[in-house]
Amino acid sequence: MSKQGVLVIGATGDQGAAQIAELQVAGWSVTAAVRQLGDPRVIESVPCVTLDLLEPRTLSPALEGVETVFLNLPSASFNDPAKVLCGFENFLSAAIQARISRVVFNASLYVGVAPAGHVAHDTRLKIIRRLFDSPVDATAICPVIFMDNLLRGWALPSLRDHQVLRYPHAPTLPVSWICLADVARIMMVVAGDEGAVNQRFIVGGPQALRGEETAASLSRAWGKEIRFESFPVEEFARHMGTLFAPDEPTRAARIERDLCAVYRWYNDAQPSPFTVDMRAFLARYPVNLQTVETWARKHPLAFLSSGHSSITTQQKS
């Protein structure tokens, strides 16, 4: 397939930024959708168009002449689910009208085939079903958990300051960490496959590691002894509510409630949504996925100590 033009919606978030970077490396023509031109989170060399999913009038001009859309949406755990769905419906209407050739939706988290009773999951499921029922050719990529989460404000301080990987995973839980760059490359390979239309792919990294194994991988990469500590789910959820809504107690309580429920599910479900066998996918799409150790070597702890700790609600899964 020739290198086509891609519009990345959600370009100012970590996931969209990784997609732009990988598309550029591969020689694809890429445009970033932003609310305001000149947004410093987008590389200067990348052309931009203005687009606000909650402002329908901005969509048609932004989608004019676009072949493929990489769609990233805000998290329904940290944002109003009704607004997330409204923004998606506005996009879908405009995409149909613009005759977009392909949409690759990055669900940002595991999405099963039936409602799970968790707002983040079930909002994404509604979006996937609507895409597949529409006349737009679409593929859904559902990455289970990002290695890049370890660089964010809820995980990095403990790693950087105390050499502790503190995450709300049971010690025995195998976790298929995947990095954002690999999610982007997966989106690229399925975008070129007509056989992937109306398919949902659950994706993770090449390994399913328990907490101590993940810590050992980070230790080898960073040359420091990292130990794993299972973060109690209730404490983690409360921490996240405070972190993302410090001055909004009602919103903080909703975040805490939703994350508490979903992380109990992640830990207790059999099999866990965090554990993925990628062999069938990689037989079909031979993507060279990075291990935790390989990824961590590209993000040395000395660099992370310089203050690289952003919080992006689009990033969390």
N, C-alpha and C positions, 0 to 999 in steps of 0.2 A: 504494500500500500504506500502511495506517495505521502510525504509529510503534509498533513493537512493543517488548517487553521483551527485553533482551539481557543474558546473563551473560557477563562477560569472565573467562576463565580465563587466568592469567598476568598479572593486573592490576597486580602490583607491579613488573613489568619495563617497560622503555622502550616496547616495542611495545604492550603492553596499556594502558599509560598514555595513549599517543597515541590508541588506539581509544576509550577512555573519554572523552577530551576531545572528539573529533570526534562521537561519539554524542550527547554532551550539547549541543553546538552545534546539531546537527540536530534536537534535541527528542525523541530517543528515550529511553525508560526504560532505565536501565543499572544493573546491579549488579556489584560487583567481588568476585571470589572470592579470598580471602586465607587464609593458614595461621593467622594470628592477628588477631583484631579489634583495631582501633586502629593498624594498620600505618601509619606516617607517610608512606609512599610513595603512599598513596591519598588523593585530595582528600577533606576532611572531609564535604563535602556528598553524597558518593556512598555509597549504602547498600552494605553488605558482608555476605557470608556466609562462613563458614569452610569450607575445602575443601583437602584434601591428596590428590593423585592416588595417592599410595602408601598411603593409609589408606582402603580401600573404604567403611568405615562412614560416612565424612564425605560421601560423594558423593550418596546418595539425598536426604538433607535439603537439600543445597545446590541440587539440580536440581529440586526440587519446584515445580511451577507455572511453570517456565522454558519459553519458546517457542523462543528462539534462543540458541546458544552461539557466541561468538567464542573459538576455541581456539588458545592459544599454548603451546608446550611448550619445555622447556629444550633447549639445543643438545646434540646427541650428540657434537660435537667436544670440548666442555668438560665433559661429564657422562657418566656410565656409560650407554651405549646401552641396555643391558638394563633399567635402571631407567626410562629414558625410555619404552621400549616397554611395560613393565609398567604405568606410570602411565596411558599411553594406553589400554591394554586395560581397566583398571579404569574409566576414564571411559566407554569405549564401552559396556561392559556396563550401567553405570548409566544412560546416555543412552537406550539401547534400552528399558530397564525404565521410565524416566520418560516415554517417548514424546516426546522432544524433537522439535520440528518441523523444526529446521534447525541444522546445524553448519557454520560457515565456519572452515576450518582455515587458519591463517597458517603456511605451511611455513617461512617466514623465510629461504628460500634457493631457488635454482633446483632444480627436481626434474624430471628427464626421465621417459621412459616405460619405461626399462630400468635395471637396476642399473649403477652406474658404477664400483664398486669402492672407493668412499669412504664412510666410516661415516656422516658427516652426511647425505649425499645418500641413501644406501640405507636408512637408518633412516626418513627422511621418506617415501621411496617406499613402504615397507612400511605406514606409517600411512595414506597416501592410498589404497592398494589395499584395506586393511581397511575404511576408511570407505565406499568405493564399493561394496564387497561386502556391506555391512551394510544393515539396513532403514531406517537413518537417512538422511534427505535431507541430502547434504553437498556442499560446494564447497571446492576447494583453491585458495588464492592463493599463488603462488610468486614472491615478490619477489627480484630477483637480487642487489642490493646497496643498502645504505641510505646516503643522504647523511648521516644522523645518526651513522654510524660515525666521521665526521670530528671529532665532538665527544668521542670516547672516548679512553681512556688510551693506546691504541696509535697514535693519529694526532694528537690535539690538541697535545701538547707541542711537536712539531716545527713545526706551523703557528703556534702562539702565540709560541714563543720564537725561532724561526729563519725564519719565513715560508716554510717548505718543506712542500709536500704530498708526504709520503713514504709511498708505498703499493706493495704488491707486484704492480703491473700493468706489463706491458711497455709501453714508450713508444708503441707503435703500436696498443695494444689499445683499441677503442671500448667505453666502459663506460656503461651505461644507469642511472645513479644515480637512485634514487627515495627520497623522504622518507617517514618513518613516518606523517605525517598523511595523505598520499595513499594509502598502503596501507590505512589505516583507512577512508577514503572509498570505496575500491574494494571492501572487504569489505562495506560497507553497501549498495552498489548491487547486488552479486550476491546478497546475502541476500534481496533483494526480487524476484528473478527465478527463477521455477520452471524456466525453461529452462537455468539454470546448475547444476542438480542433477547430481551426478556428473561435473562438469567441472573440469579443472585449468587454471588460467590462469597463464602465465608473465608477470610484469609488471615493467616498469621505468619510468623516467622518460621525458619527451618528447624527450630528446636522447641520443645515443650519443657521448660525448666521450672523446678521448684525454687522456692525462695533462696535457699542456701546455694543452689547451683547458679542462680542468677547473680548472687553476690560474689561467688567465686569467679564468674566470668568478668565482672567489673573489676575485681581485684587484680586479675591477670592483665587486663587492659591498662589499668591506671597505676599499677605498681604500688598499690596500697591495700592493706587488708580491710575489705568491706565485709561487714556481717549483716545478716538479714534479721529483721525484727517484724513480726506480724503485727500490723497496726490494727487494734480492735475496730471493728466496723463502725460501731456507734460513735467512737471517738473521732475516727476519720471523717464520718459524715458531718459531725458537729464542726470540726475544723474547716471543712470545705464550705459549709454554710457561712461561717464567719469570714472566711477568706474572700468569697465571691460576693457577699452582700453584707459588708460590715456595718452599714448604716440602715439596713432594711430588714428588721426582725421578721416580718411576715415572709418575705422572700427567702431569707436565710433558713427559716423553719421548713419551708417547702423543699429547698435544696437538701437539707439534712434528712428529711423524711424520705424523699425519693432515692437518695444515694444509699441510705441505710437499707432500704428494701432491695435495691438492685444488687448491692454488693453481697448481701446475704445469699441472694439467688446465684450470683457468680460463684460463690464459694460452695454452696450446698447442692446445686443441680448436678445430676449425673447423666451424661457426662457434662462437665463444666463448659459453658460458652467460651471460656478462656483457653481451652485446649483444642487445637486444630491439627488434623493430619493433612499436610499439604501435598502428599505424594501424587494424588490424582490430578490436582490442579497443575503441578509442575510438570507432569507428563504431558499435559495439553499445552501449557505455556511455560517453556523452559526459562524462567526468570531466575537469575542468580541472587538469592535472598541473603541478606547479611545476618550473621549471628549477633547476639548481644555483645560478644567480645569484639568482633570486627567493628561494629557500630561504635562502641565505646572508645576504641582507639582513635576514632576520628573526632572525639569530643573529650580531650584530656581534662582531668580534674583541675589541673593548674589553670587552664583557660576558664573553666566554670567558676573558679574562685574569684574571678575578676568582676563578678556581678551579673553574669548571664543567667537571669532567672525571671522569665516572663510568665504571665498568666493569661491564657487565651481560652475563653469558654468553648470556642469551636474545637479546641484540641482535646478536651477531656473525654475519655471513654472508660 
